[in-house]
Amino acid sequence: MKRYEAMVIIKPDMNKEELDRTVSSMQDAITKNGGKVESCQKWARRQLAYSIKKHREGDYYLLDFEAEPKSITAVENVYKLNESILRAMITVKE
C-alpha cells in the first residue's frame, strides 16, 4: 500500500451534524476501498480565490491515509458525487 494525502474543501454553511456526517463519509470512502485513515485534521475556514458552486469560503480538511493505487479512482469518484465537497485533491505522499 502507498501513502496518500487528500486536501478537501467542504461547504462552509453546514451545521455540526452535517459536517460530521460529511467527514465520516470521506473516511468511509477510503476504508470501504481497502484503505486505512491515519489522520483527519481540520485546517481552517479560508476565503477562496474564486467562487466554487456559489461559495466564497470553504472549510479545509487534510486526510493522511494508506491505500492501494487502484482504489484511488473509486475514492475520487465518491468525493465528486458528494455535494457537500467543493473540491478534493489526492496526492502521493513521499
PDB file of N, CA, C and O in Angstrom:
ATOM      1  N   MET A   1       0.838  -1.179   0.000  1.00  0.00           N
ATOM      2  CA  MET A   1       0.000   0.000   0.000  1.00  0.00           C
ATOM      3  C   MET A   1       0.880   1.239   0.000  1.00  0.00           C
ATOM      4  O   MET A   1       1.975   1.250   0.563  1.00  0.00           O
ATOM      5  N   LYS A   2       0.372   2.284  -0.648  1.00  0.00           N
ATOM      6  CA  LYS A   2       1.073   3.550  -0.691  1.00  0.00           C
ATOM      7  C   LYS A   2       0.420   4.536   0.256  1.00  0.00           C
ATOM      8  O   LYS A   2      -0.740   4.387   0.640  1.00  0.00           O
ATOM      9  N   ARG A   3       1.192   5.547   0.624  1.00  0.00           N
ATOM     10  CA  ARG A   3       0.672   6.613   1.490  1.00  0.00           C
ATOM     11  C   ARG A   3       0.173   7.753   0.605  1.00  0.00           C
ATOM     12  O   ARG A   3       0.821   8.136  -0.369  1.00  0.00           O
ATOM     13  N   TYR A   4      -0.991   8.283   0.967  1.00  0.00           N
ATOM     14  CA  TYR A   4      -1.610   9.370   0.212  1.00  0.00           C
ATOM     15  C   TYR A   4      -2.032  10.477   1.156  1.00  0.00           C
ATOM     16  O   TYR A   4      -2.117  10.301   2.372  1.00  0.00           O
ATOM     17  N   GLU A   5      -2.290  11.619   0.553  1.00  0.00           N
ATOM     18  CA  GLU A   5      -2.757  12.789   1.280  1.00  0.00           C
ATOM     19  C   GLU A   5      -3.902  13.391   0.465  1.00  0.00           C
ATOM     20  O   GLU A   5      -3.781  13.573  -0.746  1.00  0.00           O
ATOM     21  N   ALA A   6      -5.004  13.696   1.132  1.00  0.00           N
ATOM     22  CA  ALA A   6      -6.150  14.294   0.440  1.00  0.00           C
ATOM     23  C   ALA A   6      -6.442  15.654   1.066  1.00  0.00           C
ATOM     24  O   ALA A   6      -6.605  15.766   2.281  1.00  0.00           O
ATOM     25  N   MET A   7      -6.506  16.676   0.233  1.00  0.00           N
ATOM     26  CA  MET A   7      -6.918  18.002   0.671  1.00  0.00           C
ATOM     27  C   MET A   7      -8.337  18.196   0.148  1.00  0.00           C
ATOM     28  O   MET A   7      -8.589  18.115  -1.054  1.00  0.00           O
ATOM     29  N   VAL A   8      -9.257  18.454   1.073  1.00  0.00           N
ATOM     30  CA  VAL A   8     -10.672  18.538   0.726  1.00  0.00           C
ATOM     31  C   VAL A   8     -11.221  19.877   1.202  1.00  0.00           C
ATOM     32  O   VAL A   8     -10.940  20.309   2.320  1.00  0.00           O
ATOM     33  N   ILE A   9     -12.001  20.527   0.351  1.00  0.00           N
ATOM     34  CA  ILE A   9     -12.680  21.774   0.710  1.00  0.00           C
ATOM     35  C   ILE A   9     -14.170  21.464   0.821  1.00  0.00           C
ATOM     36  O   ILE A   9     -14.785  20.971  -0.125  1.00  0.00           O
ATOM     37  N   ILE A  10     -14.740  21.758   1.987  1.00  0.00           N
ATOM     38  CA  ILE A  10     -16.142  21.457   2.268  1.00  0.00           C
ATOM     39  C   ILE A  10     -16.924  22.762   2.364  1.00  0.00           C
ATOM     40  O   ILE A  10     -16.373  23.796   2.742  1.00  0.00           O
ATOM     41  N   LYS A  11     -18.210  22.710   2.021  1.00  0.00           N
ATOM     42  CA  LYS A  11     -19.083  23.880   2.106  1.00  0.00           C
ATOM     43  C   LYS A  11     -19.045  24.474   3.509  1.00  0.00           C
ATOM     44  O   LYS A  11     -19.054  23.724   4.486  1.00  0.00           O
ATOM     45  N   PRO A  12     -19.003  25.782   3.636  1.00  0.00           N
ATOM     46  CA  PRO A  12     -18.912  26.405   4.965  1.00  0.00           C
ATOM     47  C   PRO A  12     -20.252  26.588   5.670  1.00  0.00           C
ATOM     48  O   PRO A  12     -20.271  26.878   6.867  1.00  0.00           O
ATOM     49  N   ASP A  13     -21.365  26.428   4.971  1.00  0.00           N
ATOM     50  CA  ASP A  13     -22.673  26.745   5.548  1.00  0.00           C
ATOM     51  C   ASP A  13     -23.399  25.533   6.135  1.00  0.00           C
ATOM     52  O   ASP A  13     -24.629  25.514   6.193  1.00  0.00           O
ATOM     53  N   MET A  14     -22.652  24.537   6.564  1.00  0.00           N
ATOM     54  CA  MET A  14     -23.257  23.330   7.122  1.00  0.00           C
ATOM     55  C   MET A  14     -23.253  23.388   8.644  1.00  0.00           C
ATOM     56  O   MET A  14     -22.367  23.993   9.248  1.00  0.00           O
ATOM     57  N   ASN A  15     -24.254  22.751   9.263  1.00  0.00           N
ATOM     58  CA  ASN A  15     -24.257  22.689  10.726  1.00  0.00           C
ATOM     59  C   ASN A  15     -23.335  21.554  11.185  1.00  0.00           C
ATOM     60  O   ASN A  15     -22.805  20.802  10.366  1.00  0.00           O
ATOM     61  N   LYS A  16     -23.153  21.442  12.492  1.00  0.00           N
ATOM     62  CA  LYS A  16     -22.194  20.488  13.068  1.00  0.00           C
ATOM     63  C   LYS A  16     -22.519  19.052  12.671  1.00  0.00           C
ATOM     64  O   LYS A  16     -21.617  18.277  12.356  1.00  0.00           O
ATOM     65  N   GLU A  17     -23.798  18.694  12.684  1.00  0.00           N
ATOM     66  CA  GLU A  17     -24.206  17.321  12.360  1.00  0.00           C
ATOM     67  C   GLU A  17     -23.905  16.975  10.897  1.00  0.00           C
ATOM     68  O   GLU A  17     -23.391  15.896  10.606  1.00  0.00           O
ATOM     69  N   GLU A  18     -24.224  17.886   9.989  1.00  0.00           N
ATOM     70  CA  GLU A  18     -23.946  17.654   8.572  1.00  0.00           C
ATOM     71  C   GLU A  18     -22.447  17.587   8.310  1.00  0.00           C
ATOM     72  O   GLU A  18     -21.989  16.784   7.498  1.00  0.00           O
ATOM     73  N   LEU A  19     -21.692  18.423   8.992  1.00  0.00           N
ATOM     74  CA  LEU A  19     -20.241  18.434   8.827  1.00  0.00           C
ATOM     75  C   LEU A  19     -19.630  17.122   9.303  1.00  0.00           C
ATOM     76  O   LEU A  19     -18.759  16.563   8.635  1.00  0.00           O
ATOM     77  N   ASP A  20     -20.082  16.625  10.458  1.00  0.00           N
ATOM     78  CA  ASP A  20     -19.587  15.343  10.966  1.00  0.00           C
ATOM     79  C   ASP A  20     -19.933  14.206  10.011  1.00  0.00           C
ATOM     80  O   ASP A  20     -19.129  13.298   9.799  1.00  0.00           O
ATOM     81  N   ARG A  21     -21.131  14.260   9.437  1.00  0.00           N
ATOM     82  CA  ARG A  21     -21.561  13.222   8.500  1.00  0.00           C
ATOM     83  C   ARG A  21     -20.702  13.246   7.232  1.00  0.00           C
ATOM     84  O   ARG A  21     -20.356  12.195   6.694  1.00  0.00           O
ATOM     85  N   THR A  22     -20.365  14.431   6.765  1.00  0.00           N
ATOM     86  CA  THR A  22     -19.536  14.560   5.569  1.00  0.00           C
ATOM     87  C   THR A  22     -18.115  14.062   5.822  1.00  0.00           C
ATOM     88  O   THR A  22     -17.544  13.360   4.987  1.00  0.00           O
ATOM     89  N   VAL A  23     -17.546  14.425   6.971  1.00  0.00           N
ATOM     90  CA  VAL A  23     -16.185  13.980   7.303  1.00  0.00           C
ATOM     91  C   VAL A  23     -16.152  12.462   7.461  1.00  0.00           C
ATOM     92  O   VAL A  23     -15.208  11.820   7.001  1.00  0.00           O
ATOM     93  N   SER A  24     -17.156  11.881   8.098  1.00  0.00           N
ATOM     94  CA  SER A  24     -17.174  10.422   8.250  1.00  0.00           C
ATOM     95  C   SER A  24     -17.383   9.730   6.906  1.00  0.00           C
ATOM     96  O   SER A  24     -16.865   8.632   6.698  1.00  0.00           O
ATOM     97  N   SER A  25     -18.130  10.347   5.988  1.00  0.00           N
ATOM     98  CA  SER A  25     -18.300   9.734   4.666  1.00  0.00           C
ATOM     99  C   SER A  25     -16.998   9.799   3.864  1.00  0.00           C
ATOM    100  O   SER A  25     -16.725   8.912   3.056  1.00  0.00           O
ATOM    101  N   MET A  26     -16.187  10.853   4.085  1.00  0.00           N
ATOM    102  CA  MET A  26     -14.879  10.923   3.427  1.00  0.00           C
ATOM    103  C   MET A  26     -13.980   9.794   3.912  1.00  0.00           C
ATOM    104  O   MET A  26     -13.282   9.165   3.116  1.00  0.00           O
ATOM    105  N   GLN A  27     -13.997   9.537   5.219  1.00  0.00           N
ATOM    106  CA  GLN A  27     -13.178   8.473   5.780  1.00  0.00           C
ATOM    107  C   GLN A  27     -13.720   7.102   5.379  1.00  0.00           C
ATOM    108  O   GLN A  27     -12.940   6.186   5.118  1.00  0.00           O
ATOM    109  N   ASP A  28     -15.045   6.949   5.326  1.00  0.00           N
ATOM    110  CA  ASP A  28     -15.642   5.679   4.926  1.00  0.00           C
ATOM    111  C   ASP A  28     -15.305   5.323   3.486  1.00  0.00           C
ATOM    112  O   ASP A  28     -15.126   4.148   3.164  1.00  0.00           O
ATOM    113  N   ALA A  29     -15.215   6.325   2.615  1.00  0.00           N
ATOM    114  CA  ALA A  29     -14.864   6.070   1.224  1.00  0.00           C
ATOM    115  C   ALA A  29     -13.485   5.428   1.121  1.00  0.00           C
ATOM    116  O   ALA A  29     -13.249   4.591   0.249  1.00  0.00           O
ATOM    117  N   ILE A  30     -12.590   5.816   1.997  1.00  0.00           N
ATOM    118  CA  ILE A  30     -11.238   5.246   1.990  1.00  0.00           C
ATOM    119  C   ILE A  30     -11.250   3.839   2.563  1.00  0.00           C
ATOM    120  O   ILE A  30     -10.681   2.924   1.967  1.00  0.00           O
ATOM    121  N   THR A  31     -11.893   3.653   3.715  1.00  0.00           N
ATOM    122  CA  THR A  31     -11.873   2.337   4.362  1.00  0.00           C
ATOM    123  C   THR A  31     -12.660   1.298   3.570  1.00  0.00           C
ATOM    124  O   THR A  31     -12.279   0.127   3.564  1.00  0.00           O
ATOM    125  N   LYS A  32     -13.742   1.689   2.904  1.00  0.00           N
ATOM    126  CA  LYS A  32     -14.523   0.736   2.112  1.00  0.00           C
ATOM    127  C   LYS A  32     -13.771   0.261   0.879  1.00  0.00           C
ATOM    128  O   LYS A  32     -14.081  -0.797   0.331  1.00  0.00           O
ATOM    129  N   ASN A  33     -12.793   1.031   0.443  1.00  0.00           N
ATOM    130  CA  ASN A  33     -11.983   0.641  -0.704  1.00  0.00           C
ATOM    131  C   ASN A  33     -10.653   0.039  -0.280  1.00  0.00           C
ATOM    132  O   ASN A  33      -9.703   0.022  -1.064  1.00  0.00           O
ATOM    133  N   GLY A  34     -10.574  -0.450   0.938  1.00  0.00           N
ATOM    134  CA  GLY A  34      -9.401  -1.178   1.394  1.00  0.00           C
ATOM    135  C   GLY A  34      -8.288  -0.320   1.966  1.00  0.00           C
ATOM    136  O   GLY A  34      -7.180  -0.817   2.168  1.00  0.00           O
ATOM    137  N   GLY A  35      -8.545   0.941   2.230  1.00  0.00           N
ATOM    138  CA  GLY A  35      -7.517   1.822   2.766  1.00  0.00           C
ATOM    139  C   GLY A  35      -7.612   1.954   4.278  1.00  0.00           C
ATOM    140  O   GLY A  35      -8.506   1.397   4.914  1.00  0.00           O
ATOM    141  N   LYS A  36      -6.672   2.700   4.834  1.00  0.00           N
ATOM    142  CA  LYS A  36      -6.619   2.932   6.278  1.00  0.00           C
ATOM    143  C   LYS A  36      -6.324   4.410   6.518  1.00  0.00           C
ATOM    144  O   LYS A  36      -5.303   4.924   6.063  1.00  0.00           O
ATOM    145  N   VAL A  37      -7.217   5.090   7.231  1.00  0.00           N
ATOM    146  CA  VAL A  37      -7.052   6.514   7.507  1.00  0.00           C
ATOM    147  C   VAL A  37      -6.109   6.683   8.691  1.00  0.00           C
ATOM    148  O   VAL A  37      -6.361   6.158   9.775  1.00  0.00           O
ATOM    149  N   GLU A  38      -5.022   7.417   8.476  1.00  0.00           N
ATOM    150  CA  GLU A  38      -4.049   7.697   9.537  1.00  0.00           C
ATOM    151  C   GLU A  38      -4.507   8.876  10.391  1.00  0.00           C
ATOM    152  O   GLU A  38      -4.499   8.797  11.620  1.00  0.00           O
ATOM    153  N   SER A  39      -4.907   9.976   9.734  1.00  0.00           N
ATOM    154  CA  SER A  39      -5.362  11.151  10.473  1.00  0.00           C
ATOM    155  C   SER A  39      -6.284  11.986   9.598  1.00  0.00           C
ATOM    156  O   SER A  39      -6.231  11.933   8.369  1.00  0.00           O
ATOM    157  N   CYS A  40      -7.125  12.754  10.269  1.00  0.00           N
ATOM    158  CA  CYS A  40      -8.029  13.686   9.596  1.00  0.00           C
ATOM    159  C   CYS A  40      -8.007  14.976  10.404  1.00  0.00           C
ATOM    160  O   CYS A  40      -8.460  15.006  11.548  1.00  0.00           O
ATOM    161  N   GLN A  41      -7.482  16.039   9.809  1.00  0.00           N
ATOM    162  CA  GLN A  41      -7.327  17.301  10.524  1.00  0.00           C
ATOM    163  C   GLN A  41      -8.122  18.401   9.829  1.00  0.00           C
ATOM    164  O   GLN A  41      -8.111  18.518   8.603  1.00  0.00           O
ATOM    165  N   LYS A  42      -8.809  19.202  10.636  1.00  0.00           N
ATOM    166  CA  LYS A  42      -9.440  20.400  10.090  1.00  0.00           C
ATOM    167  C   LYS A  42      -8.409  21.508  10.134  1.00  0.00           C
ATOM    168  O   LYS A  42      -7.856  21.813  11.191  1.00  0.00           O
ATOM    169  N   TRP A  43      -8.150  22.115   8.975  1.00  0.00           N
ATOM    170  CA  TRP A  43      -7.189  23.201   8.938  1.00  0.00           C
ATOM    171  C   TRP A  43      -7.838  24.499   9.361  1.00  0.00           C
ATOM    172  O   TRP A  43      -7.553  25.013  10.443  1.00  0.00           O
ATOM    173  N   ALA A  44      -8.690  25.027   8.537  1.00  0.00           N
ATOM    174  CA  ALA A  44      -9.319  26.312   8.847  1.00  0.00           C
ATOM    175  C   ALA A  44     -10.388  26.618   7.814  1.00  0.00           C
ATOM    176  O   ALA A  44     -10.497  25.941   6.792  1.00  0.00           O
ATOM    177  N   ARG A  45     -11.165  27.636   8.095  1.00  0.00           N
ATOM    178  CA  ARG A  45     -12.079  28.180   7.093  1.00  0.00           C
ATOM    179  C   ARG A  45     -11.335  29.324   6.415  1.00  0.00           C
ATOM    180  O   ARG A  45     -10.874  30.261   7.066  1.00  0.00           O
ATOM    181  N   ARG A  46     -11.229  29.227   5.092  1.00  0.00           N
ATOM    182  CA  ARG A  46     -10.463  30.225   4.357  1.00  0.00           C
ATOM    183  C   ARG A  46     -11.273  30.766   3.200  1.00  0.00           C
ATOM    184  O   ARG A  46     -12.173  30.103   2.686  1.00  0.00           O
ATOM    185  N   GLN A  47     -10.946  31.967   2.802  1.00  0.00           N
ATOM    186  CA  GLN A  47     -11.566  32.567   1.633  1.00  0.00           C
ATOM    187  C   GLN A  47     -10.960  31.940   0.385  1.00  0.00           C
ATOM    188  O   GLN A  47      -9.747  31.745   0.304  1.00  0.00           O
ATOM    189  N   LEU A  48     -11.810  31.625  -0.584  1.00  0.00           N
ATOM    190  CA  LEU A  48     -11.351  31.012  -1.826  1.00  0.00           C
ATOM    191  C   LEU A  48     -10.916  32.094  -2.809  1.00  0.00           C
ATOM    192  O   LEU A  48     -11.392  33.227  -2.739  1.00  0.00           O
ATOM    193  N   ALA A  49     -10.026  31.750  -3.709  1.00  0.00           N
ATOM    194  CA  ALA A  49      -9.547  32.703  -4.707  1.00  0.00           C
ATOM    195  C   ALA A  49     -10.657  33.055  -5.703  1.00  0.00           C
ATOM    196  O   ALA A  49     -10.689  34.162  -6.241  1.00  0.00           O
ATOM    197  N   TYR A  50     -11.557  32.112  -5.940  1.00  0.00           N
ATOM    198  CA  TYR A  50     -12.703  32.330  -6.824  1.00  0.00           C
ATOM    199  C   TYR A  50     -13.856  31.507  -6.278  1.00  0.00           C
ATOM    200  O   TYR A  50     -13.640  30.559  -5.523  1.00  0.00           O
ATOM    201  N   SER A  51     -15.073  31.859  -6.652  1.00  0.00           N
ATOM    202  CA  SER A  51     -16.228  31.149  -6.098  1.00  0.00           C
ATOM    203  C   SER A  51     -16.348  29.766  -6.723  1.00  0.00           C
ATOM    204  O   SER A  51     -16.145  29.581  -7.923  1.00  0.00           O
ATOM    205  N   ILE A  52     -16.682  28.808  -5.879  1.00  0.00           N
ATOM    206  CA  ILE A  52     -16.917  27.434  -6.299  1.00  0.00           C
ATOM    207  C   ILE A  52     -18.337  27.086  -5.861  1.00  0.00           C
ATOM    208  O   ILE A  52     -18.648  27.115  -4.671  1.00  0.00           O
ATOM    209  N   LYS A  53     -19.192  26.759  -6.817  1.00  0.00           N
ATOM    210  CA  LYS A  53     -20.593  26.433  -6.528  1.00  0.00           C
ATOM    211  C   LYS A  53     -21.252  27.529  -5.690  1.00  0.00           C
ATOM    212  O   LYS A  53     -22.001  27.247  -4.754  1.00  0.00           O
ATOM    213  N   LYS A  54     -20.964  28.773  -6.041  1.00  0.00           N
ATOM    214  CA  LYS A  54     -21.515  29.983  -5.407  1.00  0.00           C
ATOM    215  C   LYS A  54     -21.057  30.174  -3.958  1.00  0.00           C
ATOM    216  O   LYS A  54     -21.736  30.854  -3.189  1.00  0.00           O
ATOM    217  N   HIS A  55     -19.937  29.597  -3.577  1.00  0.00           N
ATOM    218  CA  HIS A  55     -19.360  29.781  -2.241  1.00  0.00           C
ATOM    219  C   HIS A  55     -18.040  30.531  -2.370  1.00  0.00           C
ATOM    220  O   HIS A  55     -17.226  30.228  -3.242  1.00  0.00           O
ATOM    221  N   ARG A  56     -17.837  31.510  -1.497  1.00  0.00           N
ATOM    222  CA  ARG A  56     -16.602  32.287  -1.483  1.00  0.00           C
ATOM    223  C   ARG A  56     -15.650  31.832  -0.379  1.00  0.00           C
ATOM    224  O   ARG A  56     -14.498  32.265  -0.347  1.00  0.00           O
ATOM    225  N   GLU A  57     -16.112  30.960   0.535  1.00  0.00           N
ATOM    226  CA  GLU A  57     -15.285  30.408   1.605  1.00  0.00           C
ATOM    227  C   GLU A  57     -15.429  28.889   1.606  1.00  0.00           C
ATOM    228  O   GLU A  57     -16.350  28.332   1.009  1.00  0.00           O
ATOM    229  N   GLY A  58     -14.493  28.236   2.295  1.00  0.00           N
ATOM    230  CA  GLY A  58     -14.567  26.795   2.428  1.00  0.00           C
ATOM    231  C   GLY A  58     -13.798  26.319   3.642  1.00  0.00           C
ATOM    232  O   GLY A  58     -12.835  26.954   4.071  1.00  0.00           O
ATOM    233  N   ASP A  59     -14.233  25.188   4.197  1.00  0.00           N
ATOM    234  CA  ASP A  59     -13.532  24.541   5.303  1.00  0.00           C
ATOM    235  C   ASP A  59     -12.547  23.533   4.726  1.00  0.00           C
ATOM    236  O   ASP A  59     -12.937  22.630   3.986  1.00  0.00           O
ATOM    237  N   TYR A  60     -11.279  23.687   5.065  1.00  0.00           N
ATOM    238  CA  TYR A  60     -10.227  22.824   4.547  1.00  0.00           C
ATOM    239  C   TYR A  60      -9.962  21.669   5.513  1.00  0.00           C
ATOM    240  O   TYR A  60      -9.840  21.871   6.721  1.00  0.00           O
ATOM    241  N   TYR A  61      -9.875  20.451   4.959  1.00  0.00           N
ATOM    242  CA  TYR A  61      -9.544  19.260   5.735  1.00  0.00           C
ATOM    243  C   TYR A  61      -8.392  18.540   5.051  1.00  0.00           C
ATOM    244  O   TYR A  61      -8.306  18.502   3.823  1.00  0.00           O
ATOM    245  N   LEU A  62      -7.509  17.971   5.862  1.00  0.00           N
ATOM    246  CA  LEU A  62      -6.369  17.212   5.366  1.00  0.00           C
ATOM    247  C   LEU A  62      -6.463  15.796   5.905  1.00  0.00           C
ATOM    248  O   LEU A  62      -6.516  15.591   7.117  1.00  0.00           O
ATOM    249  N   LEU A  63      -6.483  14.819   5.006  1.00  0.00           N
ATOM    250  CA  LEU A  63      -6.538  13.414   5.395  1.00  0.00           C
ATOM    251  C   LEU A  63      -5.251  12.733   4.970  1.00  0.00           C
ATOM    252  O   LEU A  63      -4.841  12.840   3.814  1.00  0.00           O
ATOM    253  N   ASP A  64      -4.612  12.034   5.896  1.00  0.00           N
ATOM    254  CA  ASP A  64      -3.467  11.173   5.597  1.00  0.00           C
ATOM    255  C   ASP A  64      -3.966   9.740   5.646  1.00  0.00           C
ATOM    256  O   ASP A  64      -4.606   9.336   6.617  1.00  0.00           O
ATOM    257  N   PHE A  65      -3.675   8.964   4.596  1.00  0.00           N
ATOM    258  CA  PHE A  65      -4.166   7.589   4.568  1.00  0.00           C
ATOM    259  C   PHE A  65      -3.278   6.699   3.722  1.00  0.00           C
ATOM    260  O   PHE A  65      -2.451   7.170   2.941  1.00  0.00           O
ATOM    261  N   GLU A  66      -3.472   5.400   3.898  1.00  0.00           N
ATOM    262  CA  GLU A  66      -2.798   4.392   3.094  1.00  0.00           C
ATOM    263  C   GLU A  66      -3.853   3.669   2.278  1.00  0.00           C
ATOM    264  O   GLU A  66      -4.945   3.384   2.770  1.00  0.00           O
ATOM    265  N   ALA A  67      -3.519   3.373   1.023  1.00  0.00           N
ATOM    266  CA  ALA A  67      -4.461   2.667   0.162  1.00  0.00           C
ATOM    267  C   ALA A  67      -3.712   2.051  -1.011  1.00  0.00           C
ATOM    268  O   ALA A  67      -2.564   2.393  -1.295  1.00  0.00           O
ATOM    269  N   GLU A  68      -4.391   1.142  -1.673  1.00  0.00           N
ATOM    270  CA  GLU A  68      -3.855   0.562  -2.897  1.00  0.00           C
ATOM    271  C   GLU A  68      -4.047   1.577  -4.024  1.00  0.00           C
ATOM    272  O   GLU A  68      -5.063   2.271  -4.056  1.00  0.00           O
ATOM    273  N   PRO A  69      -3.093   1.674  -4.943  1.00  0.00           N
ATOM    274  CA  PRO A  69      -3.216   2.651  -6.028  1.00  0.00           C
ATOM    275  C   PRO A  69      -4.475   2.475  -6.878  1.00  0.00           C
ATOM    276  O   PRO A  69      -5.006   3.457  -7.397  1.00  0.00           O
ATOM    277  N   LYS A  70      -4.953   1.259  -7.025  1.00  0.00           N
ATOM    278  CA  LYS A  70      -6.133   1.025  -7.866  1.00  0.00           C
ATOM    279  C   LYS A  70      -7.423   1.533  -7.214  1.00  0.00           C
ATOM    280  O   LYS A  70      -8.426   1.708  -7.905  1.00  0.00           O
ATOM    281  N   SER A  71      -7.418   1.771  -5.907  1.00  0.00           N
ATOM    282  CA  SER A  71      -8.633   2.214  -5.226  1.00  0.00           C
ATOM    283  C   SER A  71      -8.777   3.740  -5.186  1.00  0.00           C
ATOM    284  O   SER A  71      -9.819   4.242  -4.764  1.00  0.00           O
ATOM    285  N   ILE A  72      -7.768   4.475  -5.611  1.00  0.00           N
ATOM    286  CA  ILE A  72      -7.808   5.935  -5.552  1.00  0.00           C
ATOM    287  C   ILE A  72      -8.884   6.495  -6.480  1.00  0.00           C
ATOM    288  O   ILE A  72      -9.540   7.479  -6.139  1.00  0.00           O
ATOM    289  N   THR A  73      -9.069   5.891  -7.629  1.00  0.00           N
ATOM    290  CA  THR A  73     -10.091   6.355  -8.567  1.00  0.00           C
ATOM    291  C   THR A  73     -11.477   6.237  -7.957  1.00  0.00           C
ATOM    292  O   THR A  73     -12.310   7.125  -8.136  1.00  0.00           O
ATOM    293  N   ALA A  74     -11.731   5.159  -7.242  1.00  0.00           N
ATOM    294  CA  ALA A  74     -13.033   4.970  -6.599  1.00  0.00           C
ATOM    295  C   ALA A  74     -13.255   6.009  -5.500  1.00  0.00           C
ATOM    296  O   ALA A  74     -14.363   6.524  -5.352  1.00  0.00           O
ATOM    297  N   VAL A  75     -12.220   6.316  -4.737  1.00  0.00           N
ATOM    298  CA  VAL A  75     -12.327   7.330  -3.684  1.00  0.00           C
ATOM    299  C   VAL A  75     -12.595   8.706  -4.301  1.00  0.00           C
ATOM    300  O   VAL A  75     -13.432   9.456  -3.798  1.00  0.00           O
ATOM    301  N   GLU A  76     -11.894   9.037  -5.378  1.00  0.00           N
ATOM    302  CA  GLU A  76     -12.114  10.316  -6.052  1.00  0.00           C
ATOM    303  C   GLU A  76     -13.541  10.433  -6.573  1.00  0.00           C
ATOM    304  O   GLU A  76     -14.141  11.505  -6.498  1.00  0.00           O
ATOM    305  N   ASN A  77     -14.087   9.342  -7.101  1.00  0.00           N
ATOM    306  CA  ASN A  77     -15.456   9.356  -7.612  1.00  0.00           C
ATOM    307  C   ASN A  77     -16.464   9.595  -6.495  1.00  0.00           C
ATOM    308  O   ASN A  77     -17.447  10.309  -6.695  1.00  0.00           O
ATOM    309  N   VAL A  78     -16.237   9.011  -5.326  1.00  0.00           N
ATOM    310  CA  VAL A  78     -17.122   9.236  -4.187  1.00  0.00           C
ATOM    311  C   VAL A  78     -17.073  10.697  -3.765  1.00  0.00           C
ATOM    312  O   VAL A  78     -18.107  11.284  -3.446  1.00  0.00           O
ATOM    313  N   TYR A  79     -15.893  11.285  -3.759  1.00  0.00           N
ATOM    314  CA  TYR A  79     -15.746  12.692  -3.392  1.00  0.00           C
ATOM    315  C   TYR A  79     -16.447  13.606  -4.399  1.00  0.00           C
ATOM    316  O   TYR A  79     -17.052  14.606  -4.012  1.00  0.00           O
ATOM    317  N   LYS A  80     -16.369  13.268  -5.683  1.00  0.00           N
ATOM    318  CA  LYS A  80     -17.017  14.087  -6.711  1.00  0.00           C
ATOM    319  C   LYS A  80     -18.536  14.036  -6.600  1.00  0.00           C
ATOM    320  O   LYS A  80     -19.209  15.023  -6.898  1.00  0.00           O
ATOM    321  N   LEU A  81     -19.086  12.898  -6.174  1.00  0.00           N
ATOM    322  CA  LEU A  81     -20.536  12.742  -6.067  1.00  0.00           C
ATOM    323  C   LEU A  81     -21.113  13.373  -4.807  1.00  0.00           C
ATOM    324  O   LEU A  81     -22.316  13.622  -4.740  1.00  0.00           O
ATOM    325  N   ASN A  82     -20.284  13.631  -3.821  1.00  0.00           N
ATOM    326  CA  ASN A  82     -20.757  14.236  -2.575  1.00  0.00           C
ATOM    327  C   ASN A  82     -20.942  15.739  -2.792  1.00  0.00           C
ATOM    328  O   ASN A  82     -19.982  16.451  -3.089  1.00  0.00           O
ATOM    329  N   GLU A  83     -22.160  16.209  -2.643  1.00  0.00           N
ATOM    330  CA  GLU A  83     -22.462  17.616  -2.920  1.00  0.00           C
ATOM    331  C   GLU A  83     -21.925  18.560  -1.858  1.00  0.00           C
ATOM    332  O   GLU A  83     -21.834  19.763  -2.102  1.00  0.00           O
ATOM    333  N   SER A  84     -21.569  18.053  -0.695  1.00  0.00           N
ATOM    334  CA  SER A  84     -21.011  18.895   0.371  1.00  0.00           C
ATOM    335  C   SER A  84     -19.547  19.212   0.148  1.00  0.00           C
ATOM    336  O   SER A  84     -19.014  20.142   0.754  1.00  0.00           O
ATOM    337  N   ILE A  85     -18.889  18.452  -0.714  1.00  0.00           N
ATOM    338  CA  ILE A  85     -17.469  18.654  -1.000  1.00  0.00           C
ATOM    339  C   ILE A  85     -17.343  19.558  -2.222  1.00  0.00           C
ATOM    340  O   ILE A  85     -17.829  19.228  -3.303  1.00  0.00           O
ATOM    341  N   LEU A  86     -16.684  20.705  -2.038  1.00  0.00           N
ATOM    342  CA  LEU A  86     -16.491  21.636  -3.145  1.00  0.00           C
ATOM    343  C   LEU A  86     -15.351  21.194  -4.057  1.00  0.00           C
ATOM    344  O   LEU A  86     -15.497  21.190  -5.280  1.00  0.00           O
ATOM    345  N   ARG A  87     -14.215  20.820  -3.463  1.00  0.00           N
ATOM    346  CA  ARG A  87     -13.057  20.351  -4.221  1.00  0.00           C
ATOM    347  C   ARG A  87     -12.298  19.323  -3.394  1.00  0.00           C
ATOM    348  O   ARG A  87     -12.315  19.355  -2.164  1.00  0.00           O
ATOM    349  N   ALA A  88     -11.634  18.410  -4.095  1.00  0.00           N
ATOM    350  CA  ALA A  88     -10.782  17.420  -3.438  1.00  0.00           C
ATOM    351  C   ALA A  88      -9.596  17.116  -4.332  1.00  0.00           C
ATOM    352  O   ALA A  88      -9.729  17.020  -5.552  1.00  0.00           O
ATOM    353  N   MET A  89      -8.440  16.966  -3.716  1.00  0.00           N
ATOM    354  CA  MET A  89      -7.234  16.624  -4.447  1.00  0.00           C
ATOM    355  C   MET A  89      -6.469  15.573  -3.650  1.00  0.00           C
ATOM    356  O   MET A  89      -6.180  15.762  -2.468  1.00  0.00           O
ATOM    357  N   ILE A  90      -6.146  14.469  -4.307  1.00  0.00           N
ATOM    358  CA  ILE A  90      -5.409  13.384  -3.660  1.00  0.00           C
ATOM    359  C   ILE A  90      -4.030  13.310  -4.295  1.00  0.00           C
ATOM    360  O   ILE A  90      -3.906  13.259  -5.518  1.00  0.00           O
ATOM    361  N   THR A  91      -2.993  13.303  -3.464  1.00  0.00           N
ATOM    362  CA  THR A  91      -1.621  13.221  -3.947  1.00  0.00           C
ATOM    363  C   THR A  91      -0.886  12.101  -3.218  1.00  0.00           C
ATOM    364  O   THR A  91      -1.263  11.707  -2.115  1.00  0.00           O
ATOM    365  N   VAL A  92       0.160  11.601  -3.848  1.00  0.00           N
ATOM    366  CA  VAL A  92       1.013  10.582  -3.232  1.00  0.00           C
ATOM    367  C   VAL A  92       1.931  11.276  -2.247  1.00  0.00           C
ATOM    368  O   VAL A  92       2.515  12.317  -2.549  1.00  0.00           O
ATOM    369  N   LYS A  93       2.053  10.693  -1.066  1.00  0.00           N
ATOM    370  CA  LYS A  93       2.913  11.268  -0.032  1.00  0.00           C
ATOM    371  C   LYS A  93       4.261  10.552  -0.099  1.00  0.00           C
ATOM    372  O   LYS A  93       4.317   9.323  -0.049  1.00  0.00           O
ATOM    373  N   GLU A  94       5.317  11.296  -0.210  1.00  0.00           N
ATOM    374  CA  GLU A  94       6.672  10.715  -0.330  1.00  0.00           C
ATOM    375  C   GLU A  94       7.268  10.477   1.034  1.00  0.00           C
ATOM    376  O   GLU A  94       8.396   9.996   1.139  1.00  0.00           O
TER     377      GLU A  94
END
